[in-house]
Amino acid sequence: MSDQAAPAHRTSRGAGRDAKRAARLASAAVTVPFITRHIPYYEVLEDQGYALIEHNADTVLEEIGIDFKDDPEVLELWRAAGADVQGERVHFPRGLCRSLVQASAPREYTQHARNPARNVQIGGKKTVFAPNYGSPFVRDLDGGRRYGTIEDFRNFVKLTYASPWLHHSGGTVCEPVDLPVNKRHFEMVYAHMRYSDKPYMGSVTHPDRAQDTVEMSKILFGDGYLDPLTGRPKTVITSLINANSPLTWDATMLGALKVYARNNQACLTTPFILSGAMSPVTTVGTCTVTLAEALVGMATVQLINPGCPVILGSFASSISMQSGAPTFGTPEPALVLYIMAALARRLGVPFRSGGGLCGSKIPDAQAAYESANTMLPTCHAGVNFVLHTAGWLEGGLTVSYEKFVMDADQAGMFHSLLGGVDLSENGQAMDAIREVGPGKHFLGCAHTQANFETAFYRSPLADNNSAEQWEAEGSQDMVARANTQWKKMLAEYVPPPIDPGVDEALRDYIARRNASFPDSNI
């Protein structure tokens, strides 16, 4: 299952050494943990700048308000909490949403996986990488761009499971458009449960589909679903609840939010903003709208179930002022990301943003630099939950097999970056400096021999050989090597074990629910 393959051109001694290393990585791949950062956060504002945005967000909530569409229950919740409800528009007393969130929302929480070794901590100084989300199209080097299928969905779940650098199975890694809209969630959620034992996300496209995710999770976790100390459900699902920016929460998202909140499952409340269309064109204006919308979503969760985990989400891209198309890897969304990460820390909740975002149609140089320009701020800012870490193309319309493994490789590098600087005796390397002395080299010294396997991140995809050797081996570019790699990973995939009785119960639940209502593409 390792994605660390030994190049064919190595000497027999080198190949043997790499084979041993690959075997060790293969056994360790299933237990590479989420990241605990050991480098400082990068800040782009002083305290007064953050305080200004917080003040402006409260002004928006107090003076302008938020619309809640087609959900009288939520309107009544807010009326009872002291907000001014006029039709579907709610105006919030200054500081009310912030106080509700800070009174009960956890700063950090555990999302439990069916394999406890895969549990993740979300919040604090932790970073969790999850794959692409939501693309209706898939692309590979062989077949080009096409609509996604349930087989593609399963493949991406398997690739995520096989990658040691992705900690979370994600949610809608692609849309399986070969299944009816109202029933595809069954096979999607089941794929996460059966083909991986990493944590997963739930369906949010209808309250009933959210409830199906909860019921299937109860089957999967069995007696382990409830916390014996509190009697409350453990948090085994983290799900994406998007605001309908600007300044609107709609019934579909609120319906899913209510289901997950009542069941103590984490809600990732994210304004999805194209600056200039759903928010002002300025960085501070975009942050103000994002904070206002996210505060309301998180506070609504706390009204329903105080203490239920929430994540403050921010997805903001710039747009082309000529065409209106979203653009990625530009400086302004990076500034929004840095600011929103700091605002989440000030509020005291986990933060979601970032990913390998790009507008390119294929995994080319544009895709690489735009993705890097998003992932570096993601890591420097301190994002806790990173959706779209791997596979994103074409502004999210497409997920690419080749870019998936390329991005996962980069995620491995970010593990090393966020791990920080080793100041131990081994890290200081004074023995090596004494042993080698002036005018010699360190290649053969004892310290180098002891550390050569772990000293530097070794990419399974990058080619660092001579031009002559590269040409002799076929002159393959990164995309061609990635094509070989994802096929190898799927060929070598071995599913995690699952209790046959649990699997049978899940399939029975899906069969009964599928038979209880007709197919629909609505």
Helices and strands as residue ranges (DSSP letters): H 12-28, G 29-31, E 35-36, H 47-59, I 60-64, E 66-68, H 72-81, E 84-86, E 89-91, H 96-104, E 108-111, G 116-118, E 120-123, E 126-129, E 137-140, E 144-147, H 150-162, H 184-195, H 207-221, G 222-225, E 238-243, E 248-249, H 251-262, E 266-274, H 283-304, E 310-313, E 315-319, E 326-327, H 331-347, E 351-352, H 365-381, E 385-386, E 392-393, G 394-396, E 398-400, H 401-419, H 425-428, H 430-436, H 446-451, H 467-472, H 478-492, H 500-515
